[in-house]
Amino acid sequence: MIEPGQDEISLPKATVQKILGEILPREYGFTKDAREALIECCIEFLMIVSTESNDIADKELKKTISTEHVLHALENLGFGEYVPTLNEFIDQFKINNKIKERRIGNKFQNSGMTEEELLKKQEELFKASRDKLRQQNN
């Protein structure tokens, strides 16, 4: 159960509803109370996994929880059967991230501008955006 003072912790209801819609057959639905109960269970699960992951990182004298810490925590908590599937997702994420980094690198190289010119252009765009926002607020 969520501790007092932590009641602001939640999951986006629209995202939870979307996931439920993808998992459940169309003829089934979730009541608001059931969805809220599911969200509370998910938050509790995340807090337990986070705490276990943090304990593992602390034992290794690490200040940052790594993927390996989370996977080890899941094994400790009895969810080891999910680790191979999670490893597949992690590998796919890494591949997608490398592709994304290459695209960004190519955009930079293909722009024909130096890094300084791009930073100056970015600042100009930020300034224009701030000015436009100020005008709308007045």
Phi and psi restraints in degrees (value plus and minus 20) as a CYANA .aco file:
   2 ILE   PHI     -90.8   -50.8
   2 ILE   PSI     112.4   152.4
   3 GLU   PHI     -94.8   -54.8
   3 GLU   PSI     134.9   174.9
   4 PRO   PHI     -77.2   -37.2
   4 PRO   PSI     120.5   160.5
   5 GLY   PHI      69.5   109.5
   5 GLY   PSI     -29.8    10.2
   6 GLN   PHI    -131.0   -91.0
   6 GLN   PSI      -7.8    32.2
   7 ASP   PHI     -87.8   -47.8
   7 ASP   PSI     -30.2     9.8
   8 GLU   PHI     -99.6   -59.6
   8 GLU   PSI     -29.6    10.4
   9 ILE   PHI     -96.9   -56.9
   9 ILE   PSI     107.2   147.2
  10 SER   PHI    -175.5  -135.5
  10 SER   PSI     159.3   199.3
  11 LEU   PHI    -137.3   -97.3
  11 LEU   PSI     129.9   169.9
  12 PRO   PHI     -81.6   -41.6
  12 PRO   PSI     100.5   140.5
  13 LYS   PHI     -80.5   -40.5
  13 LYS   PSI     -58.1   -18.1
  14 ALA   PHI     -84.2   -44.2
  14 ALA   PSI     -58.4   -18.4
  15 THR   PHI     -87.8   -47.8
  15 THR   PSI     -63.5   -23.5
  16 VAL   PHI     -81.4   -41.4
  16 VAL   PSI     -63.9   -23.9
  17 GLN   PHI     -82.4   -42.4
  17 GLN   PSI     -59.5   -19.5
  18 LYS   PHI     -84.4   -44.4
  18 LYS   PSI     -64.4   -24.4
  19 ILE   PHI     -82.0   -42.0
  19 ILE   PSI     -65.0   -25.0
  20 LEU   PHI     -81.0   -41.0
  20 LEU   PSI     -60.8   -20.8
  21 GLY   PHI     -83.7   -43.7
  21 GLY   PSI     -52.6   -12.6
  22 GLU   PHI     -97.7   -57.7
  22 GLU   PSI     -49.2    -9.2
  23 ILE   PHI    -107.2   -67.2
  23 ILE   PSI     -65.6   -25.6
  24 LEU   PHI     -99.4   -59.4
  24 LEU   PSI     126.9   166.9
  25 PRO   PHI     -80.8   -40.8
  25 PRO   PSI     133.2   173.2
  26 ARG   PHI     -77.2   -37.2
  26 ARG   PSI     -51.3   -11.3
  27 GLU   PHI     -96.6   -56.6
  27 GLU   PSI     -25.3    14.7
  28 TYR   PHI    -127.3   -87.3
  28 TYR   PSI     130.9   170.9
  29 GLY   PHI    -159.7  -119.7
  29 GLY   PSI     156.7   196.7
  30 PHE   PHI    -143.9  -103.9
  30 PHE   PSI     111.0   151.0
  31 THR   PHI     -93.2   -53.2
  31 THR   PSI     143.7   183.7
  32 LYS   PHI     -79.2   -39.2
  32 LYS   PSI     -63.0   -23.0
  33 ASP   PHI     -83.7   -43.7
  33 ASP   PSI     -61.1   -21.1
  34 ALA   PHI     -85.4   -45.4
  34 ALA   PSI     -61.1   -21.1
  35 ARG   PHI     -83.2   -43.2
  35 ARG   PSI     -62.8   -22.8
  36 GLU   PHI     -83.1   -43.1
  36 GLU   PSI     -60.4   -20.4
  37 ALA   PHI     -84.4   -44.4
  37 ALA   PSI     -61.8   -21.8
  38 LEU   PHI     -82.6   -42.6
  38 LEU   PSI     -63.2   -23.2
  39 ILE   PHI     -80.3   -40.3
  39 ILE   PSI     -64.0   -24.0
  40 GLU   PHI     -81.9   -41.9
  40 GLU   PSI     -60.0   -20.0
  41 CYS   PHI     -84.8   -44.8
  41 CYS   PSI     -62.0   -22.0
  42 CYS   PHI     -82.7   -42.7
  42 CYS   PSI     -63.3   -23.3
  43 ILE   PHI     -82.9   -42.9
  43 ILE   PSI     -63.9   -23.9
  44 GLU   PHI     -81.0   -41.0
  44 GLU   PSI     -63.8   -23.8
  45 PHE   PHI     -80.6   -40.6
  45 PHE   PSI     -65.9   -25.9
  46 LEU   PHI     -82.5   -42.5
  46 LEU   PSI     -57.6   -17.6
  47 MET   PHI     -88.0   -48.0
  47 MET   PSI     -59.4   -19.4
  48 ILE   PHI     -85.5   -45.5
  48 ILE   PSI     -66.6   -26.6
  49 VAL   PHI     -83.8   -43.8
  49 VAL   PSI     -60.5   -20.5
  50 SER   PHI     -83.3   -43.3
  50 SER   PSI     -63.6   -23.6
  51 THR   PHI     -83.3   -43.3
  51 THR   PSI     -66.0   -26.0
  52 GLU   PHI     -83.1   -43.1
  52 GLU   PSI     -62.4   -22.4
  53 SER   PHI     -82.2   -42.2
  53 SER   PSI     -61.5   -21.5
  54 ASN   PHI     -84.5   -44.5
  54 ASN   PSI     -61.1   -21.1
  55 ASP   PHI     -81.2   -41.2
  55 ASP   PSI     -61.6   -21.6
  56 ILE   PHI     -84.9   -44.9
  56 ILE   PSI     -63.7   -23.7
  57 ALA   PHI     -82.8   -42.8
  57 ALA   PSI     -62.0   -22.0
  58 ASP   PHI     -79.9   -39.9
  58 ASP   PSI     -62.9   -22.9
  59 LYS   PHI     -81.9   -41.9
  59 LYS   PSI     -50.3   -10.3
  60 GLU   PHI    -109.9   -69.9
  60 GLU   PSI     -13.7    26.3
  61 LEU   PHI      38.6    78.6
  61 LEU   PSI      16.6    56.6
  62 LYS   PHI    -123.6   -83.6
  62 LYS   PSI     124.2   164.2
  63 LYS   PHI    -117.4   -77.4
  63 LYS   PSI     -30.5     9.5
  64 THR   PHI    -139.9   -99.9
  64 THR   PSI     111.1   151.1
  65 ILE   PHI     -98.7   -58.7
  65 ILE   PSI     106.5   146.5
  66 SER   PHI    -122.8   -82.8
  66 SER   PSI     151.9   191.9
  67 THR   PHI     -76.7   -36.7
  67 THR   PSI     -61.7   -21.7
  68 GLU   PHI     -81.7   -41.7
  68 GLU   PSI     -56.4   -16.4
  69 HIS   PHI     -83.7   -43.7
  69 HIS   PSI     -62.7   -22.7
  70 VAL   PHI     -86.3   -46.3
  70 VAL   PSI     -64.3   -24.3
  71 LEU   PHI     -82.6   -42.6
  71 LEU   PSI     -60.8   -20.8
  72 HIS   PHI     -85.3   -45.3
  72 HIS   PSI     -59.0   -19.0
  73 ALA   PHI     -82.1   -42.1
  73 ALA   PSI     -63.2   -23.2
  74 LEU   PHI     -81.2   -41.2
  74 LEU   PSI     -60.2   -20.2
  75 GLU   PHI     -83.3   -43.3
  75 GLU   PSI     -66.0   -26.0
  76 ASN   PHI     -80.0   -40.0
  76 ASN   PSI     -53.4   -13.4
  77 LEU   PHI    -108.0   -68.0
  77 LEU   PSI     -16.7    23.3
  78 GLY   PHI      71.2   111.2
  78 GLY   PSI      -3.8    36.2
  79 PHE   PHI    -131.4   -91.4
  79 PHE   PSI       7.7    47.7
  80 GLY   PHI     -80.3   -40.3
  80 GLY   PSI     -46.3    -6.3
  81 GLU   PHI     -84.5   -44.5
  81 GLU   PSI     -39.2     0.8
  82 TYR   PHI    -108.9   -68.9
  82 TYR   PSI     -33.2     6.8
  83 VAL   PHI     -80.2   -40.2
  83 VAL   PSI     -64.9   -24.9
  84 PRO   PHI     -78.9   -38.9
  84 PRO   PSI     -61.7   -21.7
  85 THR   PHI     -84.7   -44.7
  85 THR   PSI     -62.5   -22.5
  86 LEU   PHI     -83.3   -43.3
  86 LEU   PSI     -58.5   -18.5
  87 ASN   PHI     -80.7   -40.7
  87 ASN   PSI     -57.4   -17.4
  88 GLU   PHI     -83.6   -43.6
  88 GLU   PSI     -64.1   -24.1
  89 PHE   PHI     -82.4   -42.4
  89 PHE   PSI     -61.9   -21.9
  90 ILE   PHI     -82.9   -42.9
  90 ILE   PSI     -65.4   -25.4
  91 ASP   PHI     -80.8   -40.8
  91 ASP   PSI     -62.9   -22.9
  92 GLN   PHI     -85.1   -45.1
  92 GLN   PSI     -59.4   -19.4
  93 PHE   PHI     -79.9   -39.9
  93 PHE   PSI     -64.6   -24.6
  94 LYS   PHI     -82.5   -42.5
  94 LYS   PSI     -61.6   -21.6
  95 ILE   PHI     -83.2   -43.2
  95 ILE   PSI     -67.5   -27.5
  96 ASN   PHI     -82.0   -42.0
  96 ASN   PSI     -57.6   -17.6
  97 ASN   PHI     -86.3   -46.3
  97 ASN   PSI     -60.0   -20.0
  98 LYS   PHI     -85.1   -45.1
  98 LYS   PSI     -60.8   -20.8
  99 ILE   PHI     -82.0   -42.0
  99 ILE   PSI     -63.7   -23.7
 100 LYS   PHI     -82.6   -42.6
 100 LYS   PSI     -63.4   -23.4
 101 GLU   PHI     -81.9   -41.9
 101 GLU   PSI     -59.7   -19.7
 102 ARG   PHI     -84.7   -44.7
 102 ARG   PSI     -60.0   -20.0
 103 ARG   PHI     -82.0   -42.0
 103 ARG   PSI     -64.0   -24.0
 104 ILE   PHI     -83.6   -43.6
 104 ILE   PSI     -64.1   -24.1
 105 GLY   PHI     -80.4   -40.4
 105 GLY   PSI     -61.3   -21.3
 106 ASN   PHI     -86.2   -46.2
 106 ASN   PSI     -58.3   -18.3
 107 LYS   PHI     -81.5   -41.5
 107 LYS   PSI     -62.1   -22.1
 108 PHE   PHI     -83.1   -43.1
 108 PHE   PSI     -68.2   -28.2
 109 GLN   PHI     -86.1   -46.1
 109 GLN   PSI     -57.8   -17.8
 110 ASN   PHI     -99.6   -59.6
 110 ASN   PSI     -29.3    10.7
 111 SER   PHI     -91.4   -51.4
 111 SER   PSI     -44.7    -4.7
 112 GLY   PHI      55.4    95.4
 112 GLY   PSI      -9.1    30.9
 113 MET   PHI    -134.9   -94.9
 113 MET   PSI     132.9   172.9
 114 THR   PHI     -97.2   -57.2
 114 THR   PSI     147.3   187.3
 115 GLU   PHI     -81.8   -41.8
 115 GLU   PSI     -58.9   -18.9
 116 GLU   PHI     -83.6   -43.6
 116 GLU   PSI     -61.4   -21.4
 117 GLU   PHI     -85.1   -45.1
 117 GLU   PSI     -60.0   -20.0
 118 LEU   PHI     -86.0   -46.0
 118 LEU   PSI     -60.1   -20.1
 119 LEU   PHI     -84.2   -44.2
 119 LEU   PSI     -60.8   -20.8
 120 LYS   PHI     -83.4   -43.4
 120 LYS   PSI     -63.7   -23.7
 121 LYS   PHI     -82.7   -42.7
 121 LYS   PSI     -60.9   -20.9
 122 GLN   PHI     -82.3   -42.3
 122 GLN   PSI     -64.4   -24.4
 123 GLU   PHI     -81.6   -41.6
 123 GLU   PSI     -59.5   -19.5
 124 GLU   PHI     -82.7   -42.7
 124 GLU   PSI     -61.7   -21.7
 125 LEU   PHI     -86.5   -46.5
 125 LEU   PSI     -60.3   -20.3
 126 PHE   PHI     -81.5   -41.5
 126 PHE   PSI     -63.9   -23.9
 127 LYS   PHI     -82.7   -42.7
 127 LYS   PSI     -65.0   -25.0
 128 ALA   PHI     -81.4   -41.4
 128 ALA   PSI     -59.4   -19.4
 129 SER   PHI     -86.0   -46.0
 129 SER   PSI     -64.0   -24.0
 130 ARG   PHI     -82.0   -42.0
 130 ARG   PSI     -63.3   -23.3
 131 ASP   PHI     -81.3   -41.3
 131 ASP   PSI     -62.9   -22.9
 132 LYS   PHI     -84.3   -44.3
 132 LYS   PSI     -61.3   -21.3
 133 LEU   PHI     -83.4   -43.4
 133 LEU   PSI     -62.5   -22.5
 134 ARG   PHI     -81.7   -41.7
 134 ARG   PSI     -61.0   -21.0
 135 GLN   PHI     -84.4   -44.4
 135 GLN   PSI     -58.4   -18.4
 136 GLN   PHI     -89.0   -49.0
 136 GLN   PSI     -52.7   -12.7
 137 ASN   PHI     -98.3   -58.3
 137 ASN   PSI     -37.4     2.6
